[in-house]
Amino acid sequence: MSDSRIAPVTVAGPHQTHTGFLGFPALPSPASCQTVGTLSITVQPVVTVVGIGADGWAGLAPPARAALAEAEVLIGSARQLALVESDAIKVTWPLPMLPAIPGLLAEHAGRRVCVLASGDPMLYGVGSTLARLLGPERLRVIPHVSAVSLACARLGWAVHEVEVVRSVEALRRDVLPGRRLVVLSADGSTPDAVAKSLMDWGFGPSRLTVLEELGGPGERRRDGTAASWEPAQVGALNLVAVDCRAAADTVVLGRGPGLPDEAFEHDGQLTKREVRAVTLAALGPLPGELLWDVGAGSGSVGIEWMRSDRGCRAIAVEHDDERAERIGRNAKALGVPGLRVVRGRAPAALEGLPAPDAIFVGGGLTADGLLDACLAALPAGGRLVANAVTLQSEAVLTAWQGSVGGTLTRIEISRAAPVGGFTGWRPMMPVTQWMVRRS
């Protein structure tokens, strides 16, 4: 066979069964059993994903057209399916889409299945989801020009200098002076929501460009600033380009650790700014890592962990219902809506959670079995950081440090405050911090 791509096959003979790999044509026939000598070989078909733009069939390259012509089943949104004339069975994605994917593929097993995707299927598209579910060896992707690339082409922006934002809720993390953003709209209301959010955050001078139906016959452009933006009828298929500019008096929230305490809604249970910065430095967040924020309070440590890199994930564990609700509000307000909040008292609430790369314990240190459970959950190289402010919790950390090692650090912070008509130092409660790395 001339095609060098590979797909999993099962080879069964009279004395053995072996799973290996075998090359297959670009558009394989439905799953079939072939006999090679005394061996029976089952070839699993691939799923083809074709990217399509607002210009429909006219904008497709020959390989994409050939894939669609030979498909027996087409799966996509109603809008995408309407762009293609085909005798294939057309299946519209149900909502929610993700849970339905395995069932749909199983229902049409044995047929040539082609999935339609907007633009580049691997840019926040269904292609990456299918790659995780099926494995790349059972996937064939024919990309189209992405809407992000088209937007940058219209605006003269370098694609590699642009940050792609998937929702208005996630926008807050990326709004920084001088940054250029492309916001993927959920519907026609997104541009107005973006403009309002920018105004609320002090970024009214930011330049906004709304691009509708990019690449299609109905392409339309609208320009303005967040401050001067007026609501208008916008088609559902759009994106928003933002050239971020802050007003002169705006307090900018960067991605570095130590956001102002005022950035968080809290009831006093907050790891203060200076201690939070030291704590994040000890935790050392890395892209893709997962943090358990145990006894999360206002969620500040987990939120700043996630703000450090888009790939960072966090689970906040909090037993108080009111505080748990507050953590969710803080996460959305600061651009990390993906933070997961688990309500319950540790260590029982930790059971069944995904394995962490790092753990921060900000409360409940005297609870029986808490640190035992946390250390047991850490993989090799995982980090645990715990902060204590009471003598009882400090005694717990001192005992653990003497038993398993790690470092103890005393953090004492004073802030200047009025003393009568003068200014003096007002000390904050000292914090004892234990940091240990699992060997």
C-alpha positions, 0 to 999 in steps of 0.5 A: 500500500502506498499510504504511510499512515497507520491504523490499529488492526487485530491479527488472529491466528490458530495459535495467537492473537496479536494487536499491531499496526497496518497501513491503510488507504486514505479512504478505507472501506468499512471495517472488514475481516481479511485473511492473510495466509492463516491469519485473520486481519480486522482493519478498523476504519478511520473517521475523516474530519473536513474543515469547511468555511463560510464559503462552503463547497466553493472554498474546499480543496480537492482532497476535502471534496473527494472525502465528502464525495465518498462519505456514507455518513456526514456529521456536523451542525445544521449550518455546516451540513447545509453547505454540502450537497451529498447523498450521504446520511446527514446527522446533526450534532445533538446538544450537548455534543461531547457525550453524544460522540461515542454513541454516534460513531458506534451507531455508524460503525462500518460506514465511511464517516466524515465529520464537518468542522468550522475552519481548522478542526484542530483549533478548538475544534472537534478534531482535537476531541476526536483525536483524544477519543479515537487516537490519532491513528484512526483520524484523518484531518483535512483542515481549512483556513481558520477564522482566526487566520482570516481575521488576522489577514483582514487586520494585518496582525501576526497570528503568532502574536495574537491570543485566542480567547474562547469565551467572554468569561475567560477574557479577563485573564488575557486583557492586558495593555498592548495585547491583541486578542481574538474572541471566539463568539458564542452568538450575536450577543458576544460583541456587546458583552465584550465591549461592556466587560472591557468598560467595566475593567477600565479598558474603554479605549480598546479598539474592537473589530467585529467580523461576521461570516469571514470568507463567505458571501455575507462577510461584514466588518464593524469597527469601534472602541469599547467606550463608544460601542453601541448594541447592534444586530450581529449574526451568530457567526462572528468573532471579535478582535480586540486591541487592548488599551487601558485608561490612564487610571486603570489598575491592571491585573497581571498574570504574575502572583500576588493580585491585590487583595481587593481583586477578590470577594472574601469574608476575611478568609483570604491568603493575603497578597504578599503571602500568596505570592510567596506561596505561588512561588513555592508551588511552582505552577507549570503548564498543564499541571493540576492543583488541589487548593484544600480549605480554599476560603476565597479560592485566591491561590487556585485562581492565581495558579490558573491565571499563570498559564492557560493550561494550568488547572485547579480544584478548590475544596471548601466545606462552607457552602457560602464560601464555595459559592464565592470561589466560583464568583471569584473564578469567573470574575478573574477569567478562570471559569474552569476552576472546579469547586468541590464542596466537602470537608477534607480529607473525605472530600479528596476521595476520587479526585484526579491526581494532583501535581501540587497541593496547597493546604490553606486551612484545616491542618489539624483535621485527622488524616488530612496531610496523610491523604494529601501526601499519599495523593502526590506523585513523584515530584509533586509538591505540597505547600501548607500555611499555618497561622495558629500555634496548633497548626504550626505544631502539626507542620513542625512535626511533619517536617521533622518526620518527612523533611522539606523546608519550614519558612517563617513569613512576617509582613508589616504594612504601613498604617496611620498611627494618630497623625503619623504612620507606623508599621502594622504587623500582619499575623505571621505565617509558617509555611511548610514545603515538601516535594514527594520523592 
